[in-house]
Amino acid sequence: MEAPDFTLPASNGENVTLSQFRGKYVVLYFYPKDMTPGCTTEACDFRDHHEVFEELGAVVIGISPDSIVRHKKFIEKHRLPFLLLADEKQDAAKAYDVWKLKKNFGKEYMGIERSTFLIDPNGQIVKEWRKVKVNGHVEEVLNALKEAVGSNK
């Protein structure tokens, strides 16, 4: 399945379009909110494995509804080496069907369902993870990437 294309403001001050990464693998991960425990753990796990993703020819990109200002604080606080994109209107989240009705402490609200997509160099989604549990997730993504890279050689 082809990955839906989008253009969003990025933490580097530019607008980033998914299709500009054609020719590389993309690990696109959607997360609910900067500075929250689960999202911080997930971002730091991606950070700690960043060199391995790069060695395998993959770009890691995080997306949440947070603003660029909040993303920059998150990046600085945790020394994140990858781009975070601001999806304040949830356009990308809706395109990837991760903008969902959520329930927390008896309240219902719309928010991001933590999800990750592995996109190949041709822009095809080769693997997706929905309702992600943070612990061990980055290792799962890395293993899938290694498998995908190995099968493309």
Backbone as a printed PyTorch tensor [residue, N CA C, xyz], in Angstrom:
tensor([[[  0.8430,  -1.1820,   0.0000],
         [  0.0000,   0.0000,   0.0000],
         [  0.8910,   1.2480,   0.0000]],

        [[  0.5330,   2.1960,  -0.8200],
         [  1.3150,   3.4310,  -0.8870],
         [  1.0750,   4.2840,   0.3660]],

        [[  2.1490,   4.8290,   0.8960],
         [  2.0540,   5.6940,   2.0780],
         [  1.4470,   7.0310,   1.6620]],

        [[  0.4100,   7.4930,   2.3630],
         [ -0.1620,   8.8020,   2.0430],
         [  0.9010,   9.8980,   2.1920]],

        [[  1.0050,  10.7530,   1.1860],
         [  1.9770,  11.8500,   1.2370],
         [  1.3810,  13.0110,   2.0280]],

        [[  2.2360,  13.8280,   2.5770],
         [  1.7990,  14.9990,   3.3450],
         [  2.9610,  15.9820,   3.4030]],

        [[  2.6400,  17.2100,   3.7480],
         [  3.6490,  18.2360,   4.0170],
         [  3.2810,  18.8760,   5.3460]],

        [[  4.2360,  18.8970,   6.2800],
         [  4.0090,  19.4680,   7.6090],
         [  5.2190,  20.2840,   8.0420]],

        [[  4.9910,  21.2690,   8.9270],
         [  6.1260,  22.0060,   9.4850],
         [  6.9610,  21.1030,  10.3790]],

        [[  8.2860,  21.2450,  10.2460],
         [  9.2130,  20.3830,  10.9760],
         [ 10.0130,  21.1790,  11.9930]],

        [[ 10.5970,  20.4500,  12.9250],
         [ 11.3650,  21.0440,  14.0110],
         [ 12.6270,  21.7530,  13.5310]],

        [[ 13.0330,  21.5220,  12.2790],
         [ 14.2120,  22.2000,  11.7440],
         [ 13.8490,  23.5380,  11.0950]],

        [[ 12.5820,  23.9440,  11.2020],
         [ 12.1460,  25.2250,  10.6580],
         [ 11.6730,  25.1530,   9.2150]],

        [[ 11.7290,  23.9750,   8.6220],
         [ 11.3010,  23.8150,   7.2240],
         [  9.9740,  23.0700,   7.1650]],

        [[  9.3590,  23.1140,   5.9800],
         [  8.2190,  22.2440,   5.7320],
         [  8.7700,  20.9620,   5.1340]],

        [[  8.3270,  19.8300,   5.6500],
         [  8.8260,  18.5330,   5.2130],
         [  7.6950,  17.7760,   4.5400]],

        [[  8.0210,  17.2010,   3.3760],
         [  7.0820,  16.3780,   2.6210],
         [  7.5920,  14.9450,   2.6580]],

        [[  6.7100,  14.0200,   2.9430],
         [  7.1300,  12.6260,   3.0490],
         [  7.8520,  12.1640,   1.7810]],

        [[  7.3290,  12.5200,   0.6120],
         [  7.9000,  12.0140,  -0.6430],
         [  9.3260,  12.5010,  -0.8930]],

        [[  9.7910,  13.5260,  -0.1580],
         [ 11.1730,  13.9770,  -0.3440],
         [ 12.1800,  12.9340,   0.1610]],

        [[ 11.6920,  11.9250,   0.8940],
         [ 12.5640,  10.8810,   1.4260],
         [ 12.5710,   9.6240,   0.5520]],

        [[ 11.9880,   9.7100,  -0.6530],
         [ 12.0320,   8.5640,  -1.5730],
         [ 13.4830,   8.1650,  -1.7710]],

        [[ 13.7180,   6.8730,  -1.8460],
         [ 15.0860,   6.3780,  -1.9730],
         [ 15.6500,   5.9210,  -0.6400]],

        [[ 14.9330,   6.2310,   0.4450],
         [ 15.3460,   5.7940,   1.7870],
         [ 14.1610,   5.1060,   2.4600]],

        [[ 14.4790,   4.2990,   3.4430],
         [ 13.4150,   3.7890,   4.3040],
         [ 13.0240,   4.9100,   5.2600]],

        [[ 11.7520,   4.9590,   5.6060],
         [ 11.2670,   5.9450,   6.5730],
         [ 10.5490,   5.2060,   7.6920]],

        [[ 10.9390,   5.5140,   8.9170],
         [ 10.2170,   5.0300,  10.0930],
         [  9.3970,   6.2220,  10.5630]],

        [[  8.1030,   6.1570,  10.2930],
         [  7.1930,   7.2510,  10.6100],
         [  6.4100,   6.8430,  11.8450]],

        [[  6.6260,   7.5830,  12.9340],
         [  5.8930,   7.1870,  14.1430],
         [  5.0390,   8.3350,  14.6530]],

        [[  3.7980,   7.9960,  14.9460],
         [  2.8170,   8.9420,  15.4770],
         [  2.7280,   8.7170,  16.9810]],

        [[  2.7480,   9.8110,  17.7280],
         [  2.6690,   9.7010,  19.1860],
         [  1.7740,  10.8150,  19.7140]],

        [[  1.1480,  10.5900,  20.8730],
         [  0.1400,  11.5450,  21.3700],
         [  0.6540,  12.9170,  21.7840]],

        [[  1.7410,  12.9990,  22.5720],
         [  2.0660,  14.3040,  23.1590],
         [  3.5080,  14.3600,  23.6520]],

        [[  4.1900,  15.4600,  23.3070],
         [  5.5390,  15.7000,  23.8100],
         [  5.5350,  15.7690,  25.3340]],

        [[  6.6430,  15.3670,  25.9310],
         [  6.9110,  15.5080,  27.3730],
         [  6.0790,  14.6010,  28.2730]],

        [[  5.3290,  13.6590,  27.7160],
         [  4.5810,  12.7280,  28.5560],
         [  5.4270,  11.4630,  28.7320]],

        [[  5.2140,  10.7010,  29.7920],
         [  6.1130,   9.5760,  30.0880],
         [  6.2790,   8.5720,  28.9400]],

        [[  5.1860,   8.0730,  28.3940],
         [  5.2800,   7.0710,  27.3270],
         [  5.9210,   7.6260,  26.0700]],

        [[  5.5610,   8.8360,  25.7130],
         [  6.0990,   9.4500,  24.4980],
         [  7.5770,   9.7830,  24.6650]],

        [[  7.9720,  10.1630,  25.8570],
         [  9.3860,  10.4440,  26.1240],
         [ 10.1940,   9.1600,  26.0350]],

        [[  9.6900,   8.0840,  26.6270],
         [ 10.3820,   6.7910,  26.5630],
         [ 10.5470,   6.3480,  25.1170]],

        [[  9.4740,   6.4520,  24.3330],
         [  9.5270,   6.0320,  22.9350],
         [ 10.5330,   6.8800,  22.1490]],

        [[ 10.4790,   8.1890,  22.3150],
         [ 11.3990,   9.0820,  21.5960],
         [ 12.8500,   8.7840,  21.9750]],

        [[ 13.0990,   8.5600,  23.2520],
         [ 14.4640,   8.2670,  23.7130],
         [ 14.9390,   6.9040,  23.2130]],

        [[ 14.0300,   5.9370,  23.0870],
         [ 14.3980,   4.6400,  22.5060],
         [ 14.8070,   4.8140,  21.0390]],

        [[ 14.0390,   5.6090,  20.2910],
         [ 14.4220,   5.8810,  18.8980],
         [ 15.7610,   6.6250,  18.8650]],

        [[ 15.9570,   7.5530,  19.7760],
         [ 17.2260,   8.2900,  19.8640],
         [ 18.3880,   7.3290,  20.1110]],

        [[ 18.2050,   6.4250,  21.0700],
         [ 19.2840,   5.5240,  21.4620],
         [ 19.6560,   4.5210,  20.3640]],

        [[ 18.7620,   4.2950,  19.4220],
         [ 19.0230,   3.3740,  18.3130],
         [ 19.2150,   4.1230,  16.9880]],

        [[ 19.3030,   5.4410,  17.0520],
         [ 19.3130,   6.2670,  15.8470],
         [ 20.4400,   5.8930,  14.8870]],

        [[ 21.6260,   5.6430,  15.4170],
         [ 22.7700,   5.3100,  14.5540],
         [ 22.5060,   4.0340,  13.7570]],

        [[ 21.8690,   3.0640,  14.3770],
         [ 21.5800,   1.8060,  13.6860],
         [ 20.5710,   2.0570,  12.5610]],

        [[ 19.5490,   2.8650,  12.8250],
         [ 18.5810,   3.2010,  11.7700],
         [ 19.3010,   3.8660,  10.6000]],

        [[ 20.1900,   4.8150,  10.9100],
         [ 20.9350,   5.5060,   9.8520],
         [ 21.8050,   4.5400,   9.0630]],

        [[ 22.4920,   3.6440,   9.7520],
         [ 23.3540,   2.6650,   9.0770],
         [ 22.5580,   1.8000,   8.1070]],

        [[ 21.2910,   1.5580,   8.4350],
         [ 20.4190,   0.7500,   7.5810],
         [ 19.7400,   1.5970,   6.4980]],

        [[ 20.0720,   2.8910,   6.4460],
         [ 19.5170,   3.7660,   5.4100],
         [ 18.1220,   4.2650,   5.7040]],

        [[ 17.7760,   4.3340,   6.9830],
         [ 16.4220,   4.7610,   7.3580],
         [ 16.4300,   6.1260,   8.0380]],

        [[ 15.3720,   6.8660,   7.8010],
         [ 15.1280,   8.1480,   8.4460],
         [ 13.9990,   7.9350,   9.4540]],

        [[ 14.1840,   8.4340,  10.6740],
         [ 13.1360,   8.3650,  11.6910],
         [ 12.4530,   9.7300,  11.7490]],

        [[ 11.1290,   9.7240,  11.7170],
         [ 10.3440,  10.9620,  11.8020],
         [  9.2130,  10.7450,  12.7950]],

        [[  9.0990,  11.6490,  13.7730],
         [  8.0130,  11.5930,  14.7400],
         [  6.9670,  12.6440,  14.4130]],

        [[  5.7060,  12.3030,  14.6140],
         [  4.5950,  13.2280,  14.3490],
         [  3.6430,  13.2280,  15.5350]],

        [[  3.2830,  14.4270,  15.9860],
         [  2.2240,  14.5830,  16.9920],
         [  1.4870,  15.8860,  16.6920]],

        [[  0.3640,  16.0980,  17.3750],
         [ -0.3790,  17.3490,  17.1670],
         [  0.2560,  18.5630,  17.8610]],

        [[  1.3590,  18.3520,  18.5800],
         [  2.0010,  19.4540,  19.2890],
         [  2.5720,  20.4910,  18.3210]],

        [[  2.7770,  21.6990,  18.8450],
         [  3.3330,  22.7980,  18.0540],
         [  4.8350,  22.6330,  17.8620]],

        [[  5.3870,  23.3590,  16.9000],
         [  6.8360,  23.3480,  16.6570],
         [  7.5760,  23.8320,  17.9020]],

        [[  7.0450,  24.8460,  18.5790],
         [  7.6930,  25.3700,  19.7850],
         [  7.8380,  24.2550,  20.8230]],

        [[  6.7710,  23.5020,  21.0300],
         [  6.8090,  22.4030,  22.0000],
         [  7.7700,  21.2960,  21.5220]],

        [[  7.7500,  21.0020,  20.2140],
         [  8.6740,  20.0050,  19.6580],
         [ 10.1290,  20.4010,  19.9260]],

        [[ 10.4400,  21.6650,  19.7130],
         [ 11.8280,  22.1190,  19.9070],
         [ 12.2640,  21.9340,  21.3610]],

        [[ 11.3760,  22.2170,  22.3000],
         [ 11.6960,  22.0180,  23.7240],
         [ 11.9260,  20.5360,  24.0110]],

        [[ 11.0870,  19.6880,  23.4340],
         [ 11.1900,  18.2340,  23.6040],
         [ 12.5320,  17.7380,  23.0530]],

        [[ 12.8940,  18.2110,  21.8730],
         [ 14.1580,  17.8200,  21.2350],
         [ 15.3440,  18.2590,  22.0820]],

        [[ 15.3130,  19.5190,  22.5390],
         [ 16.4240,  20.0420,  23.3440],
         [ 16.5620,  19.2820,  24.6610]],

        [[ 15.4420,  19.0500,  25.3150],
         [ 15.4790,  18.3920,  26.6250],
         [ 16.0390,  16.9730,  26.5320]],

        [[ 15.7110,  16.2710,  25.4350],
         [ 16.0810,  14.8520,  25.3310],
         [ 17.1080,  14.5750,  24.2240]],

        [[ 17.6700,  15.6250,  23.6440],
         [ 18.7030,  15.5060,  22.6040],
         [ 18.2600,  14.5330,  21.4950]],

        [[ 17.1050,  14.7940,  20.9360],
         [ 16.5710,  13.9250,  19.8880],
         [ 17.2260,  14.2770,  18.5470]],

        [[ 17.8080,  13.2870,  17.8500],
         [ 18.5390,  13.5570,  16.6170],
         [ 17.6990,  13.4610,  15.3380]],

        [[ 16.3890,  13.3970,  15.4730],
         [ 15.5340,  13.2490,  14.2920],
         [ 14.4540,  14.3270,  14.2900]],

        [[ 13.8140,  14.4810,  13.1410],
         [ 12.7850,  15.5020,  12.9790],
         [ 11.4910,  15.1280,  13.6900]],

        [[ 10.8650,  16.1400,  14.2610],
         [  9.4970,  16.0100,  14.7560],
         [  8.6460,  16.9470,  13.9130]],

        [[  7.4940,  16.4600,  13.4730],
         [  6.5960,  17.2480,  12.6480],
         [  5.3530,  17.6170,  13.4420]],

        [[  4.8840,  18.8480,  13.2050],
         [  3.6980,  19.3540,  13.8940],
         [  2.4650,  19.1220,  13.0240]],

        [[  1.6000,  18.2480,  13.4760],
         [  0.3620,  17.9180,  12.7590],
         [ -0.8130,  18.5270,  13.5280]],

        [[ -0.7900,  19.8600,  13.6570],
         [ -1.7610,  20.5420,  14.5140],
         [ -3.2020,  20.4130,  14.0120]],

        [[ -3.3930,  20.1910,  12.7060],
         [ -4.7480,  20.0190,  12.1670],
         [ -5.0810,  18.5390,  11.9600]],

        [[ -4.1410,  17.6630,  12.3730],
         [ -4.3160,  16.2090,  12.2940],
         [ -4.4860,  15.6870,  10.8640]],

        [[ -3.9870,  16.4260,   9.8680],
         [ -4.1280,  15.9760,   8.4770],
         [ -3.4190,  14.6430,   8.2400]],

        [[ -2.1610,  14.5380,   8.6710],
         [ -1.4140,  13.2850,   8.4790],
         [ -2.0160,  12.1770,   9.3370]],

        [[ -2.3750,  12.5020,  10.5750],
         [ -2.9530,  11.4950,  11.4750],
         [ -4.2230,  10.9020,  10.8780]],

        [[ -5.0370,  11.7380,  10.2520],
         [ -6.2750,  11.2400,   9.6330],
         [ -5.9520,  10.4170,   8.3900]],

        [[ -4.9520,  10.8540,   7.6050],
         [ -4.5740,  10.1200,   6.3920],
         [ -4.0790,   8.7150,   6.7240]],

        [[ -3.4350,   8.5700,   7.8760],
         [ -2.9180,   7.2710,   8.3030],
         [ -3.8810,   6.5560,   9.2610]],

        [[ -5.0520,   7.1390,   9.4620],
         [ -6.0970,   6.5580,  10.3070],
         [ -5.6070,   6.2750,  11.7290]],

        [[ -4.8980,   7.2560,  12.3020],
         [ -4.4510,   7.1160,  13.6900],
         [ -5.0940,   8.1700,  14.6020]],

        [[ -5.9830,   8.9990,  14.0510],
         [ -6.7270,   9.9840,  14.8420],
         [ -7.9960,   9.2750,  15.2930]],

        [[ -8.0460,   8.9070,  16.5670],
         [ -9.0910,   8.0060,  17.0590],
         [ -9.7890,   8.5680,  18.3030]],

        [[-10.9770,   8.0400,  18.5480],
         [-11.6790,   8.3310,  19.7940],
         [-10.9880,   7.5400,  20.8940]],

        [[-10.5770,   8.2370,  21.9350],
         [ -9.8680,   7.5940,  23.0390],
         [-10.6530,   7.7810,  24.3270]],

        [[-10.4160,   6.8860,  25.2650],
         [-11.0650,   6.9780,  26.5780],
         [ -9.9940,   6.9490,  27.6430]],

        [[-10.0990,   7.8750,  28.5930],
         [ -9.1360,   7.9240,  29.6810],
         [ -9.8520,   8.4290,  30.9240]],

        [[ -9.8290,   7.6520,  31.9730],
         [-10.4940,   8.0340,  33.2300],
         [-11.9420,   8.4500,  32.9970]],

        [[-12.6370,   7.6960,  32.1390],
         [-14.0500,   7.9440,  31.8970],
         [-14.3500,   9.0740,  30.9380]],

        [[-13.3240,   9.7620,  30.4460],
         [-13.5400,  10.8540,  29.4880],
         [-13.2310,  10.3570,  28.0810]],

        [[-14.0270,  10.8210,  27.1270],
         [-13.7830,  10.4950,  25.7270],
         [-13.2590,  11.7320,  25.0280]],

        [[-12.2730,  11.5420,  24.1590],
         [-11.6990,  12.6550,  23.4070],
         [-10.9970,  12.0870,  22.1700]],

        [[-10.7380,  12.9480,  21.2050],
         [-10.0170,  12.5370,  20.0120],
         [ -8.5230,  12.7290,  20.2520]],

        [[ -7.7430,  11.7590,  19.7870],
         [ -6.3040,  11.8590,  19.9520],
         [ -5.5800,  10.8450,  19.0800]],

        [[ -4.2620,  10.8940,  19.1510],
         [ -3.4130,   9.9930,  18.3680],
         [ -3.3790,   8.6070,  19.0100]],

        [[ -3.6100,   7.5900,  18.1890],
         [ -3.3790,   6.2150,  18.6120],
         [ -1.9270,   5.9100,  18.2350]],

        [[ -1.1020,   5.6790,  19.2430],
         [  0.3330,   5.4740,  19.0100],
         [  0.5280,   4.3960,  17.9360]],

        [[  1.1790,   4.7780,  16.8440],
         [  1.3330,   3.8900,  15.6890],
         [  2.6450,   4.1890,  14.9820]],

        [[  3.1890,   3.1660,  14.3240],
         [  4.4270,   3.3300,  13.5660],
         [  4.2580,   2.6630,  12.2060]],

        [[  4.8470,   3.2940,  11.1940],
         [  4.7830,   2.7800,   9.8270],
         [  6.1930,   2.6950,   9.2690]],

        [[  6.5290,   1.5530,   8.6970],
         [  7.8010,   1.3890,   8.0070],
         [  7.5080,   1.5240,   6.5170]],

        [[  8.1430,   2.5250,   5.9090],
         [  7.8980,   2.8600,   4.5010],
         [  9.1810,   2.5760,   3.7190]],

        [[  9.0410,   1.8640,   2.6130],
         [ 10.2300,   1.4900,   1.8400],
         [ 10.6770,   2.6360,   0.9220]],

        [[ 11.8310,   2.4730,   0.2590],
         [ 12.3540,   3.5550,  -0.5840],
         [ 11.4420,   3.9510,  -1.7490]],

        [[ 10.4720,   3.1010,  -2.0900],
         [  9.5240,   3.4240,  -3.1680],
         [  8.2460,   4.0730,  -2.6490]],

        [[  8.1760,   4.3220,  -1.3310],
         [  7.0030,   4.9660,  -0.7630],
         [  5.8790,   4.0110,  -0.3990]],

        [[  6.1940,   2.7160,  -0.3100],
         [  5.1850,   1.7210,   0.0500],
         [  5.2870,   1.3880,   1.5380]],

        [[  4.1380,   1.2620,   2.2000],
         [  4.1330,   0.8260,   3.6000],
         [  4.4000,  -0.6740,   3.6050]],

        [[  5.5070,  -1.0740,   4.2380],
         [  5.8430,  -2.4970,   4.2730],
         [  5.4540,  -3.1460,   5.6010]],

        [[  5.2660,  -2.3210,   6.6270],
         [  4.8390,  -2.8610,   7.9310],
         [  4.2150,  -1.7340,   8.7260]],

        [[  3.2110,  -2.0610,   9.5100],
         [  2.6080,  -1.0650,  10.4040],
         [  2.3310,  -1.6870,  11.7570]],

        [[  2.4650,  -0.8350,  12.7490],
         [  2.1650,  -1.2210,  14.1330],
         [  1.1250,  -0.2330,  14.6420]],

        [[  0.0250,  -0.7470,  15.1620],
         [ -1.0220,   0.1170,  15.7140],
         [ -1.2070,  -0.2180,  17.1900]],

        [[ -1.7320,   0.7480,  17.9360],
         [ -1.9140,   0.5780,  19.3870],
         [ -0.6090,   0.1040,  20.0170]],

        [[  0.4510,   0.8030,  19.6870],
         [  1.8020,   0.4220,  20.1030],
         [  1.9640,   0.4840,  21.6160]],

        [[  2.5790,  -0.5550,  22.1460],
         [  3.0620,  -0.5510,  23.5330],
         [  4.5340,  -0.1710,  23.4450]],

        [[  4.9530,   0.8010,  24.2320],
         [  6.2820,   1.3890,  24.0800],
         [  7.4210,   0.4030,  24.3450]],

        [[  7.3350,  -0.3580,  25.4120],
         [  8.4510,  -1.2410,  25.7790],
         [  8.7290,  -2.2740,  24.6960]],

        [[  9.9490,  -2.2690,  24.1720],
         [ 10.3580,  -3.2210,  23.1500],
         [  9.9560,  -2.8560,  21.7370]],

        [[  9.2020,  -1.7720,  21.5640],
         [  8.6950,  -1.4180,  20.2430],
         [  9.8100,  -1.0580,  19.2630]],

        [[ 10.7530,  -0.2360,  19.6850],
         [ 11.8080,   0.2100,  18.7760],
         [ 12.6100,  -0.9980,  18.2690]],

        [[ 12.8410,  -1.9800,  19.1250],
         [ 13.5460,  -3.1880,  18.7010],
         [ 12.7440,  -3.9420,  17.6340]],

        [[ 11.4220,  -3.9840,  17.7990],
         [ 10.5640,  -4.6290,  16.7880],
         [ 10.7010,  -3.9190,  15.4470]],

        [[ 10.6820,  -2.5930,  15.4890],
         [ 10.7930,  -1.7950,  14.2560],
         [ 12.1550,  -2.0530,  13.6100]],

        [[ 13.1880,  -2.0660,  14.4130],
         [ 14.5460,  -2.3000,  13.9200],
         [ 14.6590,  -3.6750,  13.2670]],

        [[ 14.0860,  -4.6810,  13.8970],
         [ 14.1130,  -6.0300,  13.3210],
         [ 13.3780,  -6.0770,  11.9850]],

        [[ 12.2260,  -5.4070,  11.8850],
         [ 11.4740,  -5.3740,  10.6370],
         [ 12.2600,  -4.6330,   9.5550]],

        [[ 12.9410,  -3.5670,   9.9570],
         [ 13.7550,  -2.8080,   9.0060],
         [ 14.9100,  -3.6740,   8.4810]],

        [[ 15.5820,  -4.3660,   9.3920],
         [ 16.6950,  -5.2420,   8.9860],
         [ 16.2050,  -6.2950,   8.0050]],

        [[ 15.0340,  -6.8570,   8.2850],
         [ 14.4560,  -7.8580,   7.4030],
         [ 14.1440,  -7.2660,   6.0290]],

        [[ 13.5530,  -6.0750,   6.0170],
         [ 13.1910,  -5.4030,   4.7560],
         [ 14.4360,  -5.0540,   3.9520]],

        [[ 15.4570,  -4.5350,   4.6200],
         [ 16.6940,  -4.1690,   3.9370],
         [ 17.3460,  -5.4320,   3.3690]],

        [[ 17.3660,  -6.5020,   4.1760],
         [ 17.9590,  -7.7570,   3.7400],
         [ 17.2690,  -8.3550,   2.5210]],

        [[ 15.9430,  -8.2240,   2.4600],
         [ 15.1990,  -8.8050,   1.3430],
         [ 15.2940,  -7.9360,   0.0870]],

        [[ 15.7820,  -6.7130,   0.2140],
         [ 15.9130,  -5.8200,  -0.9460],
         [ 17.3170,  -5.8180,  -1.5390]],

        [[ 18.2050,  -6.6230,  -0.9600],
         [ 19.5920,  -6.6270,  -1.4730],
         [ 19.7330,  -7.6010,  -2.6040]]])
